[in-house]
Amino acid sequence: MSDPEKPASLDTDLPRRLYAALTADRDGILTVLNDPSMEVLRSLLKNPCLDEPLLLMLLKRRDLTEDTVTAVSRLPLAGESHPVKVALVHHPATPARIVQSLLPHLYLFELVTVCFLPGVTPDQKVAAERAIIQRLPVTPLGNKITLARRATADVVDALLQEGNPLLMEACLDNPRIREAALFRFLNGPAATAETISAIARHPRWKNRPNLKLAILKNARTPNIWFTVFLPTLPLVEVKNLRVSGRLTPGHKECVEEELKRRGVR
């Protein structure tokens, strides 16, 4: 095999391979696809017999240079073919500016896949997440539930803040969701008795001290969670709840009963 960095003057077979790349029929292109020279592969891009399946085969090569992938992105076929767009986004040599220009053309769950690609840059991941979040207002509920189970922490955070009880269990089960997102939700306007209860009974989150306090300080928390959580709190936290201005009269009554139980007046 020839060295792709070998100067053309030292590669006596290069002119023949360049000509073959330009003129080969479809079967001949299958051989050219394995050529180690990027110059030969860029010549192949001018071959009129190069169709979508063959171009996708070329993009499976992980050794393509940035210049070669950029040349592929400029082909009319790259603008017409959805699979080629996806392959370009997935290729590690595709420049970030090209990836970002292609993201709006990808389907929702193709964008999710981009977030988890090996070697994806932070900027590319953020761009994919933003593209997903921008589509949430018009995304069907079933797709949102799947997203809540599979997506990145930032996407799940955005779904969580919608406050839809039907999304809550899927969000809570996502291994990437962050405690800070739940804390922000519990202190925000979207939390309801139903969604607060979902967090309070979830095995992963019900024993987190910060979340317990956030639950107990929310005016929409059902009284049952005061009965469950107050006995587990340090006395100083119960006393702090007594003077909290965020509790309802029913909540304050629960706190006073707990303090009486502990012999505190």
Contacts in CASP RR format, 6 or more apart in sequence:
PFRMAT RR
TARGET T0000
AUTHOR 0000-0000-0000
METHOD contacts of the structure
MODEL  1
MSDPEKPASLDTDLPRRLYAALTADRDGILTVLNDPSMEVLRSLLKNPCL
DEPLLLMLLKRRDLTEDTVTAVSRLPLAGESHPVKVALVHHPATPARIVQ
SLLPHLYLFELVTVCFLPGVTPDQKVAAERAIIQRLPVTPLGNKITLARR
ATADVVDALLQEGNPLLMEACLDNPRIREAALFRFLNGPAATAETISAIA
RHPRWKNRPNLKLAILKNARTPNIWFTVFLPTLPLVEVKNLRVSGRLTPG
HKECVEEELKRRGVR
1 36 0 8 1.000
2 11 0 8 1.000
2 13 0 8 1.000
2 14 0 8 1.000
2 35 0 8 1.000
2 36 0 8 1.000
2 37 0 8 1.000
3 11 0 8 1.000
3 36 0 8 1.000
4 36 0 8 1.000
4 37 0 8 1.000
4 38 0 8 1.000
4 63 0 8 1.000
6 37 0 8 1.000
8 14 0 8 1.000
8 39 0 8 1.000
11 37 0 8 1.000
14 37 0 8 1.000
14 39 0 8 1.000
14 40 0 8 1.000
17 32 0 8 1.000
17 35 0 8 1.000
17 37 0 8 1.000
17 40 0 8 1.000
18 39 0 8 1.000
18 40 0 8 1.000
18 43 0 8 1.000
20 28 0 8 1.000
20 31 0 8 1.000
20 32 0 8 1.000
21 32 0 8 1.000
21 35 0 8 1.000
21 40 0 8 1.000
21 41 0 8 1.000
21 43 0 8 1.000
21 44 0 8 1.000
21 46 0 8 1.000
21 47 0 8 1.000
22 43 0 8 1.000
22 44 0 8 1.000
22 46 0 8 1.000
22 47 0 8 1.000
23 47 0 8 1.000
24 31 0 8 1.000
24 32 0 8 1.000
24 44 0 8 1.000
24 47 0 8 1.000
24 49 0 8 1.000
25 49 0 8 1.000
26 49 0 8 1.000
26 51 0 8 1.000
26 54 0 8 1.000
29 44 0 8 1.000
29 47 0 8 1.000
29 49 0 8 1.000
29 50 0 8 1.000
29 54 0 8 1.000
30 54 0 8 1.000
30 57 0 8 1.000
32 40 0 8 1.000
32 41 0 8 1.000
32 44 0 8 1.000
33 41 0 8 1.000
33 44 0 8 1.000
33 54 0 8 1.000
33 57 0 8 1.000
33 58 0 8 1.000
33 61 0 8 1.000
35 41 0 8 1.000
35 44 0 8 1.000
38 64 0 8 1.000
38 65 0 8 1.000
38 67 0 8 1.000
38 68 0 8 1.000
41 58 0 8 1.000
41 64 0 8 1.000
41 68 0 8 1.000
42 67 0 8 1.000
42 68 0 8 1.000
42 71 0 8 1.000
44 50 0 8 1.000
44 58 0 8 1.000
45 71 0 8 1.000
45 72 0 8 1.000
45 75 0 8 1.000
50 77 0 8 1.000
51 77 0 8 1.000
52 77 0 8 1.000
52 81 0 8 1.000
52 83 0 8 1.000
52 84 0 8 1.000
55 72 0 8 1.000
55 75 0 8 1.000
55 77 0 8 1.000
55 78 0 8 1.000
55 81 0 8 1.000
55 84 0 8 1.000
56 83 0 8 1.000
56 84 0 8 1.000
56 87 0 8 1.000
58 64 0 8 1.000
58 72 0 8 1.000
59 69 0 8 1.000
59 72 0 8 1.000
59 84 0 8 1.000
59 87 0 8 1.000
59 88 0 8 1.000
59 90 0 8 1.000
59 91 0 8 1.000
60 87 0 8 1.000
62 91 0 8 1.000
62 92 0 8 1.000
64 72 0 8 1.000
64 91 0 8 1.000
64 93 0 8 1.000
65 93 0 8 1.000
66 93 0 8 1.000
66 94 0 8 1.000
66 95 0 8 1.000
68 93 0 8 1.000
69 88 0 8 1.000
69 91 0 8 1.000
69 93 0 8 1.000
69 94 0 8 1.000
69 95 0 8 1.000
69 98 0 8 1.000
70 94 0 8 1.000
70 95 0 8 1.000
70 98 0 8 1.000
72 78 0 8 1.000
72 84 0 8 1.000
72 88 0 8 1.000
73 88 0 8 1.000
73 94 0 8 1.000
73 98 0 8 1.000
77 84 0 8 1.000
78 84 0 8 1.000
78 85 0 8 1.000
78 88 0 8 1.000
79 85 0 8 1.000
82 105 0 8 1.000
85 102 0 8 1.000
85 105 0 8 1.000
85 106 0 8 1.000
86 106 0 8 1.000
86 110 0 8 1.000
88 94 0 8 1.000
88 98 0 8 1.000
88 99 0 8 1.000
88 102 0 8 1.000
89 99 0 8 1.000
89 102 0 8 1.000
89 103 0 8 1.000
89 106 0 8 1.000
89 110 0 8 1.000
89 114 0 8 1.000
90 114 0 8 1.000
90 117 0 8 1.000
92 119 0 8 1.000
96 121 0 8 1.000
96 123 0 8 1.000
96 124 0 8 1.000
99 124 0 8 1.000
99 127 0 8 1.000
100 123 0 8 1.000
100 124 0 8 1.000
100 127 0 8 1.000
103 111 0 8 1.000
103 114 0 8 1.000
103 127 0 8 1.000
103 128 0 8 1.000
103 131 0 8 1.000
104 131 0 8 1.000
106 114 0 8 1.000
106 131 0 8 1.000
108 132 0 8 1.000
108 135 0 8 1.000
108 139 0 8 1.000
108 143 0 8 1.000
108 147 0 8 1.000
109 143 0 8 1.000
109 146 0 8 1.000
109 150 0 8 1.000
111 128 0 8 1.000
111 131 0 8 1.000
111 132 0 8 1.000
112 128 0 8 1.000
112 132 0 8 1.000
112 147 0 8 1.000
112 150 0 8 1.000
112 151 0 8 1.000
112 152 0 8 1.000
112 155 0 8 1.000
114 120 0 8 1.000
114 124 0 8 1.000
114 125 0 8 1.000
114 128 0 8 1.000
115 125 0 8 1.000
115 128 0 8 1.000
115 129 0 8 1.000
115 151 0 8 1.000
115 152 0 8 1.000
115 155 0 8 1.000
116 152 0 8 1.000
120 128 0 8 1.000
125 152 0 8 1.000
129 152 0 8 1.000
129 154 0 8 1.000
129 155 0 8 1.000
132 147 0 8 1.000
132 151 0 8 1.000
132 155 0 8 1.000
133 154 0 8 1.000
133 155 0 8 1.000
133 158 0 8 1.000
136 144 0 8 1.000
136 158 0 8 1.000
136 159 0 8 1.000
136 162 0 8 1.000
139 147 0 8 1.000
141 164 0 8 1.000
141 166 0 8 1.000
141 167 0 8 1.000
144 159 0 8 1.000
144 162 0 8 1.000
144 164 0 8 1.000
144 167 0 8 1.000
145 166 0 8 1.000
145 167 0 8 1.000
145 170 0 8 1.000
146 170 0 8 1.000
147 155 0 8 1.000
147 156 0 8 1.000
147 159 0 8 1.000
148 156 0 8 1.000
148 159 0 8 1.000
148 160 0 8 1.000
148 167 0 8 1.000
148 170 0 8 1.000
148 171 0 8 1.000
148 174 0 8 1.000
149 170 0 8 1.000
149 173 0 8 1.000
149 174 0 8 1.000
150 174 0 8 1.000
151 159 0 8 1.000
151 174 0 8 1.000
151 176 0 8 1.000
152 176 0 8 1.000
153 174 0 8 1.000
153 176 0 8 1.000
153 177 0 8 1.000
153 178 0 8 1.000
153 181 0 8 1.000
156 171 0 8 1.000
156 174 0 8 1.000
156 176 0 8 1.000
156 177 0 8 1.000
156 181 0 8 1.000
157 177 0 8 1.000
157 178 0 8 1.000
157 181 0 8 1.000
157 184 0 8 1.000
159 167 0 8 1.000
159 171 0 8 1.000
160 167 0 8 1.000
160 168 0 8 1.000
160 171 0 8 1.000
160 177 0 8 1.000
160 181 0 8 1.000
160 182 0 8 1.000
160 185 0 8 1.000
161 184 0 8 1.000
161 185 0 8 1.000
161 190 0 8 1.000
162 190 0 8 1.000
163 185 0 8 1.000
163 190 0 8 1.000
163 191 0 8 1.000
163 192 0 8 1.000
163 195 0 8 1.000
165 192 0 8 1.000
165 194 0 8 1.000
165 195 0 8 1.000
165 198 0 8 1.000
168 194 0 8 1.000
168 195 0 8 1.000
168 198 0 8 1.000
168 199 0 8 1.000
169 198 0 8 1.000
171 177 0 8 1.000
172 182 0 8 1.000
172 198 0 8 1.000
172 199 0 8 1.000
172 202 0 8 1.000
172 204 0 8 1.000
172 205 0 8 1.000
173 204 0 8 1.000
179 205 0 8 1.000
179 208 0 8 1.000
179 210 0 8 1.000
179 211 0 8 1.000
182 199 0 8 1.000
182 205 0 8 1.000
182 211 0 8 1.000
182 214 0 8 1.000
183 210 0 8 1.000
183 211 0 8 1.000
183 214 0 8 1.000
185 191 0 8 1.000
185 195 0 8 1.000
185 199 0 8 1.000
186 196 0 8 1.000
186 199 0 8 1.000
186 211 0 8 1.000
186 214 0 8 1.000
186 215 0 8 1.000
186 218 0 8 1.000
187 214 0 8 1.000
187 217 0 8 1.000
187 218 0 8 1.000
191 218 0 8 1.000
191 220 0 8 1.000
192 220 0 8 1.000
193 220 0 8 1.000
193 221 0 8 1.000
193 222 0 8 1.000
196 215 0 8 1.000
196 218 0 8 1.000
196 220 0 8 1.000
196 221 0 8 1.000
196 222 0 8 1.000
196 225 0 8 1.000
197 222 0 8 1.000
197 224 0 8 1.000
197 225 0 8 1.000
199 205 0 8 1.000
199 206 0 8 1.000
199 211 0 8 1.000
199 215 0 8 1.000
200 206 0 8 1.000
200 215 0 8 1.000
200 221 0 8 1.000
200 225 0 8 1.000
200 228 0 8 1.000
200 229 0 8 1.000
205 211 0 8 1.000
206 212 0 8 1.000
212 229 0 8 1.000
212 232 0 8 1.000
212 233 0 8 1.000
213 233 0 8 1.000
213 237 0 8 1.000
215 221 0 8 1.000
215 225 0 8 1.000
215 229 0 8 1.000
216 225 0 8 1.000
216 226 0 8 1.000
216 229 0 8 1.000
216 230 0 8 1.000
216 241 0 8 1.000
216 251 0 8 1.000
217 241 0 8 1.000
217 244 0 8 1.000
217 246 0 8 1.000
217 247 0 8 1.000
218 246 0 8 1.000
219 246 0 8 1.000
219 247 0 8 1.000
219 248 0 8 1.000
219 251 0 8 1.000
221 251 0 8 1.000
223 250 0 8 1.000
223 251 0 8 1.000
223 254 0 8 1.000
226 251 0 8 1.000
226 254 0 8 1.000
226 255 0 8 1.000
226 258 0 8 1.000
227 254 0 8 1.000
230 238 0 8 1.000
230 241 0 8 1.000
230 254 0 8 1.000
230 255 0 8 1.000
230 258 0 8 1.000
231 258 0 8 1.000
231 261 0 8 1.000
233 241 0 8 1.000
235 262 0 8 1.000
235 264 0 8 1.000
238 255 0 8 1.000
238 258 0 8 1.000
238 259 0 8 1.000
238 262 0 8 1.000
238 264 0 8 1.000
239 259 0 8 1.000
239 264 0 8 1.000
241 247 0 8 1.000
241 251 0 8 1.000
241 255 0 8 1.000
242 252 0 8 1.000
242 255 0 8 1.000
242 256 0 8 1.000
242 259 0 8 1.000
247 255 0 8 1.000
259 265 0 8 1.000
END
